[in-house]
Amino acid sequence: MSRKKTPRSKGAGTPAANGPRPARSGTARPGPDAPPNGSLQPSRPSLGGGDFYDVAFKVMLVGDSGVGKTCLLVRFKDGAFLAGTFISTVGIDFRNKVLDVDGVKVKLQIWDTAGQERFRSVTHAYYRDAHALLLLYDVTSKASFDNIQAWLTEIQEYAQHNVVLMLLGNKVDSAHEHKVKREDGEKLAKEYGLPFMETSAKTGLNVDLAFTGIAKELKQRSMKAPGEPRFRLHDYVKREGRGDSCCRP
């Protein structure tokens, strides 16, 4: 297996499941950087160099505006929290991170999408080639939770039928009264057959676990050896998750 380098992240890009849901072909155009056949092809390394990787995947963060998608990404990528700052993504942005998954270097190209309605058609163009989607709601916002089913309908229409999908209830650290109980998130996740966790970009609760679980699932799908036990994302989330916020599939 050849070794490659990941290019530097270029900042803002061009604006733009685990359940049984067939994708409709021809309903969305690939984004400007969309790889053929839904398989992300590594680019040549930039002159500045970068981390070596063996395989790469495109992951998208989706959900209403203000649920904490950008903060979750920054916490995972840089280990930092954007304290006291409201970040509203305009269009779409992405960052790269390379993880060591069972001795294999896995690059996640993580796309942070705008949740506002006016950017929705831009986001649709990027669903088609995504290998995994992290769908977020804010536990202090009942509206963001109520909109999850609308997001799932869009995913069913525009994403690949075998996309890896995880549901996350974010901002569990918030001092505000929680409007969405953990049990409600678990019930919805079970209805759609999704792994579920509650997360906090502020404290880091289950953030690395969510992305690592996605990376493990995608890595095994692409390079599972004969006789190798199947990786089960639901079981991994339930076993490794901190607190009582994991789903019971």
N, C-alpha and C positions, 0 to 999 in steps of 0.2 A: 504493500500500500504506500503510495507516494505521500510525502509530507509537503504541506503547503503553508503559506502564511496568510493571515487575515489582514486585509487593508485597514487603514485607519478609518474610523467612523467619520462621515463627512457632515454631521450635523443635520440640519433640516433637509428633508428630501423634497421631491416634487410634490405639491399638494395632490394631492390625490383625493369527533365528539364521540364524542364516544357513543352517541345514540343512533338509532336507525333512522337516518334522514337522508334520502337521496338528493344529490346536488343536481341542479338543472344546468345542463351544458349550454353554453352560449349566452348566458344571462348577464355576464359581466366581462369587460375587457381586462386583461392583465394590466398591472401598473407598468410604468415605463421601465422599471428594472426587473420585471417579472421573469423568472426563469421558465424554460420550456418544460411542459409535462409536469408541473408542480414540484420539480426537484431543483433545489437551490444549487447552482453551480459556483464553486469558489472562483474568485477573481484573482488576478495576479497581485502579488504583494506590492504595496506602495513603496516608494523610495525610502520612506522613513522606517520601513520594516514593520513588524508586528508579531503576534503570537502564532506559533505553528498550530495547525489543526488538521484533523483527519476527515471530518465530515461536518457539514453545516446545514442548519435548518432555519426557516423563517417562522418567527413567533409573533403574534399580534396581541396587543392589549386592547380590549374593547369594553364599552360601557358608557353610561351617561357622563356628561361633563361634570367635573368636580368630585368624582368618586375616588380619585387618588391614583390614577394610572401612571402619571409622570413621576409622582413621588415614589411609587412602588418600584418603577424602573431605576430611578436614581439610587434608591436604597440597595437594590440588587447589584447594579453596575459599579457604584462607587462606595457603597457602605455608608452613605450619608443621608441625612434627612433635611429637606428644604423647609426648615422651621419658619413659621410665620409668613410663608409665601404661598400665594395662590397661583398655580401655574396652569394656564389654559393653552393647550396645544393647538396650533393653527394648522389645519390640514393633517399632516402626518410627519413624523420624525422617527429616526431609528438609531440604535446603538448596538455595538457588538460586545459579546463577552464569550470567552473560551473557558469551558469547564472540563475537568478531567473526570470522565465517567468510566469507571472500571478499566482504567489504562488507555482509554481512547479519548483523544482531544476533540471535544464537540463544541463547535462554534454556534452560538445562538445569535441570530440577527433579529433583534427585538424591535418591533415597530409599535410606536406609541401613537394611537389614533385620536383624533378630535371627536368628542361626543356630541357636539352641537349638531342640530338637525341640518344646518346649512352646509356642513361638511360631509353629510352622510353618503352622498353619491360618490365623493372622493374616496371614502373608506371602502365602499363596495368593490372598487377596482382592485383592491389589494387582498381581498378575502380569498380569491380563487387559488392563489399560489401559496397560501399559508399552510404550514405543516401543523401548527398548533395555535389555539386561541385561548387566552386567559380572559374570562368574562367577569367583570367586576361590578359590584354594587356597594353602596355606602350604608353601613349598618345604622347610621343616624338619619338616613333619608329613605322613607317608605316609598317615595316616588321612584327612586333609582332601582329599588327592588321590584316594584310593580312593572317596570319597563324591561325587566330581564326577559320575559317571554317574547316581547317584540324583538329584542336583540337575537334571541334564539330563532325566531322566524327568518330574520335576515341571514343568519348563519346557514340555516337550512337551504335558503335560496341561492346564496352566492358562494359558499365555501365548498371544498372538496368533501365528498361523502364520508371519507375516512379521517377527517381532520381530528386531531387530539384536542379535546375541549375540557377545561376545568373551570369551575365556578368558585369565585372568591368573594367573601364578605369582608370588605376592608374597613379600616378606621376603628377597630375594636378597642383601641386605646383611648378613644375620644371621651372627654369629660361630659359631653352632652348625653342626654338620655338616649339609649338605643331604641330606635323605632322598629327594628327588625330583629326578632329573636333568632338565636342560633338554630333552634328547632325548625323555624320557617325556611331557613336556607337549606337545611338538611332535607326537608320534605321536598322542596323544589328540585334539589339535585337528584334525589332518589327517583322522582317522577321522570326525569330525563336521562337517568343512568349516568350521572356525572360525578366525578370525584369533587369533593367540596372541603374548603377550609376557611376559617376566619383568619385574617391577616392584619398586620399593622405596619405601614411604612415607617412610622415614627419609632417604634421599638424594634422593628425587624422580625416580629413574630411570624413565623412560617413563610417568610418571603423567599429565602434561599431554598427552602424545601419545595416550594411550588415550582420554581424554575428547574431545580435539579430533577424533580420527578418527571417533568416534561422532557428534559434532556435524556433521561434514562429510557423513557418510553420510545422516543424517536430513534435513539441510537439502536435499540434492539430491533425495532421494526426494519431498520435499514441494513443491519449486519448481524442478524441472529445466526449463531452457529448451530449446526445440526445437533440435536440432543440437549441444547441449552435450555434450561427452564424458562418458561415465559415470564416476563416481567409484568406484574399486575399493578397498575398505577393506583387503583382504589386501595389495595392492600398496603402499598408503600405509604400512602398518605395517612391511612389509619394507624399504621405502626409507628411512623416517625414523627407525626404531627405533635406539636406541643399544645398542652391544654386539652379541653374536651371539644375542640372545634372541628374534628374530622367527621366525615360522613360515614354512615354505616350502609354500604351498598347492599 
